[in-house]
């Protein structure tokens, strides 16, 4: 008597990504009360600069108390359910995004559609751009949640663009064409390419060349580009972040048809660590998409209380300048800490410059070059070592042995404990030849 | 290159309900700055008790400032994105709903799924209970937004259960069976009945008899009941509000199969006037529905900041008791004011005991007994008299001449101005015989 969505469980919660999150919930590490619990390194959460936001709040009790010029603005906010959002909020968001893009692009607040997080933004775009059964191409490895966000309720399909470690998982023209052909051979209608820039789980920013390959391809096929840029303010090393909007601008494509085919997804969950506040958005030049997505935002409006608070935080430009600088400094330090600690125990990471995670090469720890061996290793790390990390297969990586390890949701102490555990694991639990060889080399 | 949802504009924004709201936005009344603007009486908003909530906020700055026991809980909340919601919030919600139901039912907080408003709750239920092309039966007249909420993105169809003024728009067994047969004759698969209790736009609570007719019908056909109870705390006169959950309990049906087929939708937008905060929910006894709907709530989570605030407001039982009593007193007074003023100018209302609106009989003002005449009258009232009210046809009423007039979103002064305008309109603009006859009788 229920829908297939419910009965077939096509939500994707059986993915190891979600299973790991659930396992953590059941036995979370606490250095005093549960020192043998699971350490959560599977969650791309930014906890490093919470104290800065807390200080801001302490100094701005009028904002949190919904007071303005001595009077209460509670009534006005409590009743505000216009799906166009608070104009002041969209203005502040546009300016913040311009700042993150090094002021190399100009954004128009009226082209912003507010959504309850990027989860909703991505689904909304699928409802606007595709029919059930249509396809979006996505470079691998990609965020495990896309299977839910893009496909579950819309019926849209994903065909992966297979990227490989041989060129550091960079997107090539050949790989996109291959994916497009594959979709065609399955008689599927390709409606667009979705990219995540900076990449989750790679932690890398896309090059101008990569972005241009995608723009050219979509221009040739007349299909959409959805650019998920929710990690854009986490870039802690060069090269700079280049938004698809900047690439269009640089090529003077703003008056061409492709301008109407480009849609950016953004949120404050990662850059500001406000995942609980559900602040997401779509930026599009396509008027019809803006209009329809705005109407669809009725299904996931941002609380007006939160719009008001966040509008004031990001509207405080002096504070935000300080926050951005400090946040990036902390991310860089933490990233270096994880990379060097892993290196010390014989584990390498893909070179990265952004994000809240490393893309970690554990191929040498596999008992065989298979995804079964990857899940076997993941199980050991989760249940024996008690670390929740995400196996590459959950990110649809086509090479077994890669894992995503998050570094910004734990304390330095927890990071140390996790690395001690991983070291101990490698010394005791790796029984295959490769592993032994590695241990001998490292010790 | 866009989806049919975007291109065919099936959102329903061309309905007179939405057009009226847009017209108001363009020329809103203000007694000083725009005294000839449109008065908004098409919005079911509860502004009558905002001062009570404002007083509560003024006394609870620790709550709004995200402080607890002297420390900040900002970090914890900012990161909280568990789609199960804050346990304290769901507990407070369950207790509040029990209170509204006169403590005649017991609610389990774990059966609550939080959603960004009832808009999202209703859509989520459709995704869980039906496939594209399946049907829900809904008694007329019904809330114009359902066409968007239930149908637009899900592909679900609505077949109306035709209710009529001859029995005060009460639901009959015959009317439901008629609708069911109609759906069958169209080869459509009926998945459930959706009721709004108290009714929007009627402003009436459903009788035990009506609810039992629906329960029996759904038990017989093994189809779902969705009971939208978002106006449950606006009942200002007898008879009491009876939730479908209470009716099930009274008939000892809690162990029968129908218990798994009943799903309640609720929100705080109407009862507490917090429409901007986007606090909605589903209450269901069906574990599979709870599980799937919880996962779907990722697309429209309630901001954790707002969960925290509202949890504290409704958790303050002494305050809530006072609020509920005072709010109902004010609604009752305002309702009586509108009814008596309309009566004085010769317009009758359906007898009602709940809601934020009256269901107004203007059949005698129509130039003919047609929907064209209804829209003609509505246009005059909107563009000449400058009152935005909602024509019955936008609520799918099958008898021309009924209108919904909202009374809780305007001040007493605005209500007076609106009635003066309506009086003047009737004295100058009604040219048909019936209208003249009415004017003679009234004056």
Interface residues (C-beta under 8 A of the other chain):
Chain A: X1 X2 X3 X4 X5 X6 X7 X11 X13 X45 X47 X50 X53 X54 X57 X58 X61 X64 X65 X66 X72 X74 X75 X77 X78 X79 X80 X81 X116 X117 X119 X120 X123 X127 X128 X129 X130 X131 X132 X148 X149 X152 X153 X191 X222 X223 X224 X261 X269 X273 X274 X275 X276 X277 X278 X286 X288 X289 X291 X292 X295 X296 X298 X299 X300 X301 X302 X303 X304 X305 X306 X309
Chain B: X1 X2 X3 X4 X5 X6 X7 X11 X13 X45 X47 X50 X53 X54 X57 X58 X61 X64 X65 X66 X72 X74 X75 X77 X78 X79 X80 X81 X116 X117 X119 X120 X123 X127 X128 X129 X130 X131 X132 X148 X149 X152 X153 X191 X222 X223 X224 X261 X269 X273 X274 X275 X276 X277 X278 X286 X288 X289 X291 X292 X295 X296 X298 X299 X300 X301 X302 X303 X304 X305 X306 X309
